[in-house]
Amino acid sequence: MEAIRFPGKPYIVTYRDFHTNELIRIKRRPPAANHAMLPTDKVELKVTKNDDWREGDTDTIKHISYRNPNILQIENEDGLTTFMRSDELELKEKVADRGDSHFDDYGRNRYLTWP
Protein backbone atom coordinates (compact mmCIF):
# COMPACT_ATOMS: atom_id res chain seq x y z
CA MET A 1 0.00 0.00 0.00
CA GLU A 2 1.36 3.40 -0.97
CA ALA A 3 1.51 6.24 1.56
CA ILE A 4 -1.09 9.00 1.23
CA ARG A 5 0.26 12.45 0.36
CA PHE A 6 -1.56 15.79 0.27
CA PRO A 7 -0.08 18.16 -2.31
CA GLY A 8 0.08 21.83 -1.37
CA LYS A 9 -0.01 23.03 -4.96
CA PRO A 10 -2.40 25.85 -5.90
CA TYR A 11 -5.68 25.22 -7.70
CA ILE A 12 -7.93 27.46 -9.82
CA VAL A 13 -11.42 28.50 -8.73
CA THR A 14 -13.77 29.93 -11.35
CA TYR A 15 -16.95 31.82 -10.47
CA ARG A 16 -19.25 34.47 -11.95
CA ASP A 17 -19.47 37.85 -10.24
CA PHE A 18 -23.06 38.53 -9.19
CA HIS A 19 -22.99 42.26 -9.92
CA THR A 20 -21.00 42.48 -13.17
CA ASN A 21 -21.77 38.99 -14.54
CA GLU A 22 -18.06 38.71 -15.30
CA LEU A 23 -16.32 35.32 -15.14
CA ILE A 24 -13.53 35.47 -12.53
CA ARG A 25 -10.69 32.99 -12.06
CA ILE A 26 -8.56 33.07 -8.93
CA LYS A 27 -5.75 30.88 -7.68
CA ARG A 28 -6.02 29.42 -4.18
CA ARG A 29 -3.53 27.45 -2.12
CA PRO A 30 -4.75 24.82 0.38
CA PRO A 31 -4.02 25.56 4.05
CA ALA A 32 -1.43 23.50 5.87
CA ALA A 33 -2.76 20.47 7.73
CA ASN A 34 -2.58 21.00 11.49
CA HIS A 35 -2.92 17.30 12.38
CA ALA A 36 -1.27 13.94 11.71
CA MET A 37 -4.46 12.02 10.84
CA LEU A 38 -4.95 10.12 7.57
CA PRO A 39 -7.86 8.16 6.03
CA THR A 40 -8.59 4.80 7.73
CA ASP A 41 -7.15 6.03 11.07
CA LYS A 42 -9.27 5.62 14.21
CA VAL A 43 -10.25 8.85 15.99
CA GLU A 44 -12.16 9.76 19.12
CA LEU A 45 -14.64 12.64 19.16
CA LYS A 46 -13.86 15.44 21.64
CA VAL A 47 -17.27 17.11 21.27
CA THR A 48 -20.87 15.96 20.86
CA LYS A 49 -22.37 16.91 17.51
CA ASN A 50 -25.80 15.21 17.82
CA ASP A 51 -27.31 11.88 18.94
CA ASP A 52 -25.36 9.91 16.30
CA TRP A 53 -22.02 11.61 17.00
CA ARG A 54 -21.34 11.74 20.76
CA GLU A 55 -18.23 12.74 22.67
CA GLY A 56 -15.98 9.74 23.32
CA ASP A 57 -17.15 7.69 20.30
CA THR A 58 -14.39 6.06 18.26
CA ASP A 59 -14.88 6.36 14.50
CA THR A 60 -12.88 5.96 11.28
CA ILE A 61 -11.68 8.73 8.98
CA LYS A 62 -13.23 8.11 5.57
CA HIS A 63 -11.85 10.99 3.48
CA ILE A 64 -9.70 14.12 3.68
CA SER A 65 -9.89 16.65 0.85
CA TYR A 66 -6.52 18.08 -0.15
CA ARG A 67 -8.19 21.46 -0.78
CA ASN A 68 -9.23 21.69 2.88
CA PRO A 69 -7.21 19.15 4.87
CA ASN A 70 -8.43 20.35 8.29
CA ILE A 71 -12.01 19.22 7.63
CA LEU A 72 -12.30 15.43 7.92
CA GLN A 73 -15.09 13.13 6.80
CA ILE A 74 -15.61 10.44 9.44
CA GLU A 75 -17.68 7.26 9.38
CA ASN A 76 -19.19 5.40 12.35
CA GLU A 77 -19.85 1.68 12.72
CA ASP A 78 -23.39 2.09 11.28
CA GLY A 79 -22.01 3.49 8.01
CA LEU A 80 -23.16 7.07 8.67
CA THR A 81 -20.76 9.85 7.68
CA THR A 82 -20.30 13.46 8.75
CA PHE A 83 -17.71 16.24 8.51
CA MET A 84 -15.79 17.52 11.53
CA ARG A 85 -12.87 19.87 12.13
CA SER A 86 -9.55 18.28 13.03
CA ASP A 87 -9.45 20.05 16.40
CA GLU A 88 -12.71 18.28 17.37
CA LEU A 89 -11.03 14.86 16.95
CA GLU A 90 -8.24 13.02 18.73
CA LEU A 91 -6.09 10.41 16.99
CA LYS A 92 -6.48 7.04 18.74
CA GLU A 93 -4.93 4.50 16.34
CA LYS A 94 -2.68 4.99 13.30
CA VAL A 95 -3.91 2.58 10.61
CA ALA A 96 -2.90 4.30 7.36
CA ASP A 97 0.53 3.82 5.81
CA ARG A 98 2.68 6.82 6.77
CA GLY A 99 5.42 5.98 4.27
CA ASP A 100 8.15 6.24 6.89
CA SER A 101 8.30 2.69 8.19
CA HIS A 102 11.19 2.19 10.57
CA PHE A 103 12.38 -1.09 12.03
CA ASP A 104 11.96 0.13 15.60
CA ASP A 105 8.49 1.62 15.12
CA TYR A 106 6.59 -0.24 17.83
CA GLY A 107 3.12 0.24 16.33
CA ARG A 108 4.02 -1.08 12.87
CA ASN A 109 6.47 -3.89 13.61
CA ARG A 110 4.89 -7.22 14.66
CA TYR A 111 8.28 -8.65 15.61
CA LEU A 112 8.63 -6.18 18.47
CA THR A 113 5.16 -7.02 19.83
CA TRP A 114 5.85 -10.75 20.00
CA PRO A 115 5.61 -11.95 23.64
KOLRO-608925 format. One record per atom (N, C-alpha, C): residue in three letters; atom name; x, y, z. Coordinates in Angstrom, 3 decimals. Example, Ala and Ser with C-alpha at 12.3 -4.5 7.8 and 13.67 -1.06 7.14 Angstrom:
// KOLRO-608925
ATOM    aa   at         xx         yy         zz
ATOM   Ala    N     13.190     -5.690      7.800
ATOM   Ala   CA     12.300     -4.500      7.800
ATOM   Ala    C     13.200     -3.300      7.800
ATOM   Ser    N     12.850     -2.250      7.080
ATOM   Ser   CA     13.670     -1.060      7.140
ATOM   Ser    C     12.900      0.030      7.870
//
This chain:
// KOLRO-608925
ATOM    aa   at         xx         yy         zz
ATOM   Met    N      0.841     -1.179      0.000
ATOM   Met   CA      0.000      0.000      0.000
ATOM   Met    C      0.888      1.244      0.000
ATOM   Glu    N      0.574      2.183     -0.830
ATOM   Glu   CA      1.356      3.404     -0.968
ATOM   Glu    C      0.906      4.438      0.062
ATOM   Ala    N      1.823      5.208      0.578
ATOM   Ala   CA      1.514      6.243      1.555
ATOM   Ala    C      0.669      7.339      0.924
ATOM   Ile    N     -0.212      7.935      1.709
ATOM   Ile   CA     -1.095      8.997      1.231
ATOM   Ile    C     -0.386     10.333      1.390
ATOM   Arg    N     -0.374     11.131      0.346
ATOM   Arg   CA      0.260     12.454      0.363
ATOM   Arg    C     -0.780     13.505     -0.021
ATOM   Phe    N     -0.679     14.676      0.599
ATOM   Phe   CA     -1.561     15.788      0.275
ATOM   Phe    C     -0.729     16.897     -0.351
ATOM   Pro    N     -0.885     17.126     -1.661
ATOM   Pro   CA     -0.079     18.163     -2.312
ATOM   Pro    C     -0.534     19.550     -1.866
ATOM   Gly    N      0.406     20.462     -1.758
ATOM   Gly   CA      0.080     21.826     -1.374
ATOM   Gly    C      0.060     22.767     -2.557
ATOM   Lys    N     -0.057     22.191     -3.770
ATOM   Lys   CA     -0.014     23.028     -4.964
ATOM   Lys    C     -1.304     23.836     -5.110
ATOM   Pro    N     -1.224     25.015     -5.716
ATOM   Pro   CA     -2.405     25.855     -5.902
ATOM   Pro    C     -3.390     25.246     -6.892
ATOM   Tyr    N     -4.648     25.657     -6.765
ATOM   Tyr   CA     -5.684     25.223     -7.697
ATOM   Tyr    C     -6.499     26.450     -8.110
ATOM   Ile    N     -7.176     26.337     -9.248
ATOM   Ile   CA     -7.930     27.458     -9.821
ATOM   Ile    C     -9.409     27.324     -9.464
ATOM   Val    N     -9.991     28.437     -9.004
ATOM   Val   CA    -11.418     28.504     -8.725
ATOM   Val    C    -12.026     29.494     -9.707
ATOM   Thr    N    -13.092     29.075    -10.380
ATOM   Thr   CA    -13.772     29.931    -11.349
ATOM   Thr    C    -15.196     30.202    -10.858
ATOM   Tyr    N    -15.585     31.470    -10.864
ATOM   Tyr   CA    -16.954     31.824    -10.474
ATOM   Tyr    C    -17.390     33.056    -11.248
ATOM   Arg    N    -18.688     33.319    -11.242
ATOM   Arg   CA    -19.250     34.466    -11.953
ATOM   Arg    C    -19.638     35.518    -10.916
ATOM   Asp    N    -19.152     36.745    -11.134
ATOM   Asp   CA    -19.469     37.855    -10.240
ATOM   Asp    C    -20.958     38.179    -10.365
ATOM   Phe    N    -21.622     38.305     -9.216
ATOM   Phe   CA    -23.061     38.534     -9.190
ATOM   Phe    C    -23.441     39.906     -9.767
ATOM   His    N    -22.635     40.904     -9.509
ATOM   His   CA    -22.985     42.265     -9.923
ATOM   His    C    -22.612     42.564    -11.372
ATOM   Thr    N    -21.456     42.142    -11.821
ATOM   Thr   CA    -20.999     42.481    -13.166
ATOM   Thr    C    -21.207     41.349    -14.178
ATOM   Asn    N    -21.572     40.188    -13.706
ATOM   Asn   CA    -21.773     38.992    -14.536
ATOM   Asn    C    -20.481     38.600    -15.268
ATOM   Glu    N    -19.362     39.011    -14.717
ATOM   Glu   CA    -18.061     38.709    -15.300
ATOM   Glu    C    -17.529     37.389    -14.719
ATOM   Leu    N    -16.914     36.578    -15.563
ATOM   Leu   CA    -16.320     35.323    -15.138
ATOM   Leu    C    -14.951     35.612    -14.514
ATOM   Ile    N    -14.760     35.173    -13.268
ATOM   Ile   CA    -13.533     35.467    -12.531
ATOM   Ile    C    -12.835     34.161    -12.178
ATOM   Arg    N    -11.515     34.151    -12.404
ATOM   Arg   CA    -10.685     32.991    -12.065
ATOM   Arg    C     -9.635     33.445    -11.064
ATOM   Ile    N     -9.565     32.744     -9.933
ATOM   Ile   CA     -8.560     33.069     -8.932
ATOM   Ile    C     -7.795     31.798     -8.566
ATOM   Lys    N     -6.588     32.003     -8.094
ATOM   Lys   CA     -5.749     30.882     -7.683
ATOM   Lys    C     -5.759     30.813     -6.160
ATOM   Arg    N     -6.025     29.627     -5.624
ATOM   Arg   CA     -6.020     29.421     -4.184
ATOM   Arg    C     -5.011     28.344     -3.830
ATOM   Arg    N     -4.468     28.451     -2.627
ATOM   Arg   CA     -3.534     27.448     -2.119
ATOM   Arg    C     -4.171     26.817     -0.876
ATOM   Pro    N     -4.162     25.470     -0.790
ATOM   Pro   CA     -4.754     24.818      0.384
ATOM   Pro    C     -3.999     25.193      1.657
ATOM   Pro    N     -4.712     25.278      2.791
ATOM   Pro   CA     -4.023     25.563      4.046
ATOM   Pro    C     -3.193     24.355      4.475
ATOM   Ala    N     -2.247     24.596      5.352
ATOM   Ala   CA     -1.428     23.498      5.870
ATOM   Ala    C     -2.260     22.654      6.833
ATOM   Ala    N     -2.054     21.359      6.802
ATOM   Ala   CA     -2.760     20.466      7.727
ATOM   Ala    C     -2.179     20.646      9.123
ATOM   Asn    N     -3.047     20.807     10.121
ATOM   Asn   CA     -2.581     20.997     11.488
ATOM   Asn    C     -2.814     19.740     12.333
ATOM   His    N     -2.725     18.574     11.691
ATOM   His   CA     -2.922     17.300     12.382
ATOM   His    C     -2.111     16.227     11.669
ATOM   Ala    N     -2.019     15.065     12.288
ATOM   Ala   CA     -1.269     13.942     11.710
ATOM   Ala    C     -2.193     12.793     11.316
ATOM   Met    N     -3.485     13.067     11.157
ATOM   Met   CA     -4.455     12.022     10.844
ATOM   Met    C     -4.530     11.777      9.339
ATOM   Leu    N     -4.797     10.522      8.962
ATOM   Leu   CA     -4.950     10.116      7.568
ATOM   Leu    C     -6.184      9.229      7.436
ATOM   Pro    N     -6.710      9.058      6.211
ATOM   Pro   CA     -7.857      8.165      6.028
ATOM   Pro    C     -7.562      6.765      6.545
ATOM   Thr    N     -8.563      6.133      7.091
ATOM   Thr   CA     -8.587      4.802      7.729
ATOM   Thr    C     -8.051      4.821      9.154
ATOM   Asp    N     -7.565      5.957      9.672
ATOM   Asp   CA     -7.151      6.033     11.074
ATOM   Asp    C     -8.380      6.063     11.975
ATOM   Lys    N     -8.206      5.601     13.206
ATOM   Lys   CA     -9.270      5.621     14.211
ATOM   Lys    C     -9.132      6.893     15.034
ATOM   Val    N    -10.242      7.611     15.222
ATOM   Val   CA    -10.251      8.854     15.987
ATOM   Val    C    -11.351      8.828     17.029
ATOM   Glu    N    -11.149      9.617     18.068
ATOM   Glu   CA    -12.159      9.760     19.117
ATOM   Glu    C    -12.705     11.172     19.079
ATOM   Leu    N    -14.021     11.326     19.195
ATOM   Leu   CA    -14.644     12.639     19.162
ATOM   Leu    C    -14.443     13.350     20.492
ATOM   Lys    N    -14.036     14.625     20.444
ATOM   Lys   CA    -13.862     15.439     21.642
ATOM   Lys    C    -15.134     16.181     22.022
ATOM   Val    N    -16.034     16.361     21.048
ATOM   Val   CA    -17.272     17.110     21.273
ATOM   Val    C    -18.464     16.288     20.775
ATOM   Thr    N    -19.635     16.586     21.319
ATOM   Thr   CA    -20.871     15.957     20.862
ATOM   Thr    C    -21.477     16.820     19.770
ATOM   Lys    N    -21.778     16.182     18.625
ATOM   Lys   CA    -22.374     16.910     17.507
ATOM   Lys    C    -23.896     16.748     17.527
ATOM   Asn    N    -24.369     15.513     17.696
ATOM   Asn   CA    -25.798     15.207     17.820
ATOM   Asn    C    -25.925     13.803     18.412
ATOM   Asp    N    -27.109     13.192     18.335
ATOM   Asp   CA    -27.310     11.875     18.943
ATOM   Asp    C    -26.482     10.782     18.280
ATOM   Asp    N    -26.158     10.926     17.004
ATOM   Asp   CA    -25.363      9.914     16.302
ATOM   Asp    C    -23.866     10.101     16.513
ATOM   Trp    N    -23.448     11.293     16.865
ATOM   Trp   CA    -22.025     11.615     17.004
ATOM   Trp    C    -21.779     12.198     18.386
ATOM   Arg    N    -21.512     11.325     19.367
ATOM   Arg   CA    -21.339     11.742     20.760
ATOM   Arg    C    -19.871     11.788     21.165
ATOM   Glu    N    -19.590     12.622     22.135
ATOM   Glu   CA    -18.230     12.739     22.667
ATOM   Glu    C    -17.767     11.386     23.211
ATOM   Gly    N    -16.542     11.002     22.865
ATOM   Gly   CA    -15.982      9.740     23.322
ATOM   Gly    C    -16.153      8.586     22.349
ATOM   Asp    N    -16.982      8.744     21.312
ATOM   Asp   CA    -17.147      7.694     20.300
ATOM   Asp    C    -15.862      7.547     19.489
ATOM   Thr    N    -15.546      6.321     19.116
ATOM   Thr   CA    -14.391      6.057     18.263
ATOM   Thr    C    -14.890      5.734     16.865
ATOM   Asp    N    -14.443      6.507     15.884
ATOM   Asp   CA    -14.884      6.359     14.498
ATOM   Asp    C    -13.669      6.302     13.574
ATOM   Thr    N    -13.927      6.085     12.286
ATOM   Thr   CA    -12.883      5.957     11.280
ATOM   Thr    C    -12.916      7.161     10.345
ATOM   Ile    N    -11.740      7.656      9.963
ATOM   Ile   CA    -11.680      8.734      8.979
ATOM   Ile    C    -11.904      8.124      7.606
ATOM   Lys    N    -12.900      8.640      6.891
ATOM   Lys   CA    -13.226      8.112      5.573
ATOM   Lys    C    -12.489      8.865      4.462
ATOM   His    N    -12.434     10.201      4.561
ATOM   His   CA    -11.852     10.988      3.479
ATOM   His    C    -11.324     12.309      4.019
ATOM   Ile    N    -10.234     12.786      3.403
ATOM   Ile   CA     -9.698     14.116      3.680
ATOM   Ile    C     -9.449     14.780      2.330
ATOM   Ser    N    -10.075     15.915      2.099
ATOM   Ser   CA     -9.885     16.645      0.848
ATOM   Ser    C     -8.579     17.420      0.902
ATOM   Tyr    N     -7.784     17.348     -0.163
ATOM   Tyr   CA     -6.518     18.077     -0.153
ATOM   Tyr    C     -6.740     19.582     -0.258
ATOM   Arg    N     -7.916     20.028     -0.704
ATOM   Arg   CA     -8.195     21.460     -0.784
ATOM   Arg    C     -8.520     22.055      0.578
ATOM   Asn    N     -8.988     21.238      1.512
ATOM   Asn   CA     -9.230     21.692      2.877
ATOM   Asn    C     -8.896     20.546      3.824
ATOM   Pro    N     -7.609     20.330      4.122
ATOM   Pro   CA     -7.207     19.147      4.870
ATOM   Pro    C     -7.559     19.176      6.352
ATOM   Asn    N     -8.081     20.284      6.876
ATOM   Asn   CA     -8.430     20.348      8.290
ATOM   Asn    C     -9.891     20.024      8.555
ATOM   Ile    N    -10.644     19.712      7.499
ATOM   Ile   CA    -12.012     19.216      7.633
ATOM   Ile    C    -11.992     17.752      7.225
ATOM   Leu    N    -12.388     16.858      8.141
ATOM   Leu   CA    -12.296     15.425      7.918
ATOM   Leu    C    -13.681     14.812      7.819
ATOM   Gln    N    -13.852     13.889      6.885
ATOM   Gln   CA    -15.094     13.131      6.802
ATOM   Gln    C    -14.884     11.854      7.606
ATOM   Ile    N    -15.743     11.632      8.606
ATOM   Ile   CA    -15.607     10.445      9.438
ATOM   Ile    C    -16.821      9.548      9.267
ATOM   Glu    N    -16.625      8.264      9.548
ATOM   Glu   CA    -17.682      7.260      9.382
ATOM   Glu    C    -17.775      6.444     10.665
ATOM   Asn    N    -19.011      6.213     11.145
ATOM   Asn   CA    -19.186      5.401     12.345
ATOM   Asn    C    -19.455      3.949     11.974
ATOM   Glu    N    -19.667      3.107     12.969
ATOM   Glu   CA    -19.855      1.678     12.719
ATOM   Glu    C    -21.165      1.360     11.997
ATOM   Asp    N    -22.136      2.287     11.994
ATOM   Asp   CA    -23.395      2.091     11.277
ATOM   Asp    C    -23.312      2.502      9.815
ATOM   Gly    N    -22.179      3.054      9.385
ATOM   Gly   CA    -22.011      3.492      8.008
ATOM   Gly    C    -22.408      4.939      7.769
ATOM   Leu    N    -22.813      5.660      8.814
ATOM   Leu   CA    -23.161      7.072      8.668
ATOM   Leu    C    -21.890      7.904      8.593
ATOM   Thr    N    -21.922      8.976      7.815
ATOM   Thr   CA    -20.764      9.850      7.683
ATOM   Thr    C    -21.131     11.282      8.025
ATOM   Thr    N    -20.138     12.046      8.472
ATOM   Thr   CA    -20.295     13.463      8.747
ATOM   Thr    C    -18.941     14.142      8.600
ATOM   Phe    N    -18.943     15.463      8.602
ATOM   Phe   CA    -17.708     16.238      8.510
ATOM   Phe    C    -17.450     16.902      9.850
ATOM   Met    N    -16.173     16.866     10.289
ATOM   Met   CA    -15.787     17.520     11.535
ATOM   Met    C    -14.418     18.161     11.367
ATOM   Arg    N    -14.173     19.223     12.139
ATOM   Arg   CA    -12.866     19.869     12.130
ATOM   Arg    C    -11.844     18.983     12.831
ATOM   Ser    N    -10.598     19.129     12.454
ATOM   Ser   CA     -9.552     18.282     13.032
ATOM   Ser    C     -9.335     18.555     14.513
ATOM   Asp    N     -9.627     19.768     14.984
ATOM   Asp   CA     -9.452     20.051     16.402
ATOM   Asp    C    -10.569     19.470     17.258
ATOM   Glu    N    -11.629     18.939     16.644
ATOM   Glu   CA    -12.705     18.275     17.368
ATOM   Glu    C    -12.475     16.768     17.493
ATOM   Leu    N    -11.347     16.288     16.951
ATOM   Leu   CA    -11.033     14.861     16.947
ATOM   Leu    C     -9.677     14.620     17.582
ATOM   Glu    N     -9.514     13.428     18.152
ATOM   Glu   CA     -8.235     13.022     18.730
ATOM   Glu    C     -7.821     11.696     18.107
ATOM   Leu    N     -6.603     11.624     17.623
ATOM   Leu   CA     -6.086     10.411     16.988
ATOM   Leu    C     -5.919      9.315     18.032
ATOM   Lys    N     -6.564      8.162     17.806
ATOM   Lys   CA     -6.480      7.040     18.736
ATOM   Lys    C     -5.603      5.914     18.208
ATOM   Glu    N     -5.700      5.609     16.907
ATOM   Glu   CA     -4.932      4.504     16.335
ATOM   Glu    C     -4.505      4.869     14.919
ATOM   Lys    N     -3.209      4.751     14.649
ATOM   Lys   CA     -2.682      4.995     13.305
ATOM   Lys    C     -2.829      3.710     12.494
ATOM   Val    N     -3.673      3.744     11.458
ATOM   Val   CA     -3.910      2.580     10.614
ATOM   Val    C     -3.299      2.787      9.234
ATOM   Ala    N     -3.379      4.006      8.712
ATOM   Ala   CA     -2.901      4.301      7.359
ATOM   Ala    C     -1.385      4.216      7.266
ATOM   Asp    N     -0.905      3.891      6.073
ATOM   Asp   CA      0.531      3.821      5.806
ATOM   Asp    C      1.098      5.230      5.796
ATOM   Arg    N      2.066      5.503      6.668
ATOM   Arg   CA      2.677      6.824      6.769
ATOM   Arg    C      3.841      6.988      5.799
ATOM   Gly    N      4.333      5.891      5.225
ATOM   Gly   CA      5.420      5.977      4.273
ATOM   Gly    C      6.791      6.101      4.902
ATOM   Asp    N      6.866      6.125      6.209
ATOM   Asp   CA      8.154      6.242      6.895
ATOM   Asp    C      8.328      5.072      7.861
ATOM   Ser    N      8.214      3.862      7.334
ATOM   Ser   CA      8.297      2.686      8.190
ATOM   Ser    C      9.733      2.490      8.665
ATOM   His    N      9.899      2.419      9.953
ATOM   His   CA     11.190      2.187     10.570
ATOM   His    C     11.164      0.838     11.266
ATOM   Phe    N     12.302      0.214     11.398
ATOM   Phe   CA     12.376     -1.092     12.029
ATOM   Phe    C     11.936     -1.041     13.483
ATOM   Asp    N     12.263      0.050     14.171
ATOM   Asp   CA     11.964      0.134     15.595
ATOM   Asp    C     10.634      0.835     15.888
ATOM   Asp    N      9.798      1.022     14.900
ATOM   Asp   CA      8.485      1.621     15.115
ATOM   Asp    C      7.584      0.575     15.769
ATOM   Tyr    N      7.303      0.760     17.039
ATOM   Tyr   CA      6.594     -0.238     17.833
ATOM   Tyr    C      5.201     -0.556     17.284
ATOM   Gly    N      4.493      0.450     16.798
ATOM   Gly   CA      3.125      0.239     16.331
ATOM   Gly    C      3.026     -0.486     15.007
ATOM   Arg    N      4.087     -0.490     14.201
ATOM   Arg   CA      4.016     -1.077     12.870
ATOM   Arg    C      4.833     -2.356     12.717
ATOM   Asn    N      5.600     -2.738     13.736
ATOM   Asn   CA      6.466     -3.894     13.614
ATOM   Asn    C      5.964     -5.020     14.512
ATOM   Arg    N      5.446     -6.088     13.912
ATOM   Arg   CA      4.892     -7.219     14.660
ATOM   Arg    C      5.965     -7.979     15.431
ATOM   Tyr    N      7.194     -7.951     14.942
ATOM   Tyr   CA      8.277     -8.654     15.613
ATOM   Tyr    C      8.498     -8.099     17.027
ATOM   Leu    N      8.393     -6.780     17.173
ATOM   Leu   CA      8.626     -6.179     18.469
ATOM   Leu    C      7.472     -6.407     19.437
ATOM   Thr    N      6.301     -6.775     18.952
ATOM   Thr   CA      5.160     -7.024     19.831
ATOM   Thr    C      5.019     -8.496     20.193
ATOM   Trp    N      5.909     -9.325     19.700
ATOM   Trp   CA      5.852    -10.752     20.001
ATOM   Trp    C      6.171    -10.963     21.480
ATOM   Pro    N      5.403    -11.814     22.185
ATOM   Pro   CA      5.612    -11.953     23.642
ATOM   Pro    C      6.930    -12.572     24.034
//
